[in-house]
Amino acid sequence: MNRLWRFLTHNTTIRNLGHVSAGNLLAQILALLTVPLLTRLYAPVDYGAATLYTAIVTIGAVAATARYERAIPLIESGVPGDEEVNAVAQLAARVLFISSGLLFVLLTSLVLTGHNPWDDSLGQLALLLPLGVTFAGGFQILNFLAIRDNAFREMGQATGIRAVVAYAVQLALGLIAPTRFSLVAGSTLGDVASTVRLLRMRPRLTTRLNLRQLAPHARKHARFPKFEMPFALANAISWSGVVILLEIFYSTSEVGAYGVAYRVLALPAAVFGAAVGHVYLRKAALLRPQGEAAWALYLRTLRWMLVSSVPLFVLLAVIAPRALPALLGPAWSDVGAYVLALAPVIWARFIGSPLTGVYSVYGHQRMLFLWQLVSLGVTLGTLLTASQLGMAAPTALTLFAVAGVGTYALMGVGSAWIVKSNTP
């Protein structure tokens, strides 16, 4: 027992994983505790509108930074490396502010001219989308700075703060005025609080560089906007696009049921999957020159994900469909069918997402992008076809999930080949 305790407390990877997981665990515990309260305060249509808002922000935040922040953990250590990190972080921030400003101008013109594409579901809440994109993108940049600095404790704290603020605001406003605005306001203020927490510990951002000084760094890391951004955008669309398609072909209430089911199933991925991905990315970048060590790390990570995930997802798939309708209230009686439909693909994503970092570490962004295009076409194409054939939303999502499992299996084979082929 003493040996196990020493291993858990002195192993750097385990300790870093614990710091990130602690914040994610707090966030998910709060999510599970507040869901029964929120579903009794807010109608499915309000929850669906908030889910749609989050989906659009997710897509926007991916493109808004051009993914330059992904280069930060891969830059070599030392004084020259720190200067480059400073430049790349500022480059990503400049791109973010320009993108958010253009989005605000576009949405304002659409709302004022009566061409708001989300007039029925979001209404004038669409004008808050640039704000959501700004803080979500800023959090991404600061997150990767924290990864480089091994500031995993601070990352965990920021995640916990985001959850506490978001759910506290949503519950408080729900007691006063339970509308979709209250849900969106809570989510946005949570992003603001977590971004401010990480920003307070980033002194390197105080040295400002002009556009001429940033231009060489933009060219040096051009592969990220060229290949990584299209991949990440396609990945975001493959998940957030589900919400948009459900909104178009079904209803905002169906989007709300999907959102609750997704939140429940995403618990393991949010607690452990994201943490493993952050730690693995940094560790894989350091061990890349040591072929055998990098391959051993890959196998350990994959083995741990498989062993830990199967019991969790089986338990969720069995218990959640029976417990959720009684727990959430009579307006949410269909959520169980959505849980069963989504369980396979959420499990596959839990296994595969952390290992996508392999493609960045070894410079195979183009291969990752091609895989994501295939995944996007197969999964959303399946969902679109099912909806056009008149299938119910849970049935359409079941076919979507089966297609998603196949695409993640393909991605896993590719990541294993990359690491193994770089092993002497």
Secondary structure, DSSP 8 states (H G I E B T S, - for coil): -HHHHHHHHH-HHHHHHHHHHHHHHHHHHHHHHHHHHHHHHS-HHHHHHHHHHHHHHHHHHHHHTTTGGGGGGGS-SSHHHHHHHHHHHHHHHHHHHHHHHHHHHHHHHHHHTT--TTTTTTGGGGGGHHHHHHHHHHHHHHHHHHHHTT-HHHHHHHHHHHHHHHHHHHHHHHHH--SHHHHHHHHHHHHHHHHHHHHTT-GGGGS---HHHHHHHHHHTTHIIIIIHHHHHHHHHHHHHHHHHHHHHS-HHHHHHHHHHHHHHTHHIIIIIHHHHHHHHHHHHHHTTSHHHHHHHHHHHHHHHHHHHHHHHHHHHHHHHHHHHHHH-GGGTTHHHHHHHHHHHHHHHHHHGGGGHHHHHTT-HHHHHHHHHHHHHHHHHHHHHHHHTT--HHHHHHHHHHHHHHHHHHHHHHHHHHHHHT--
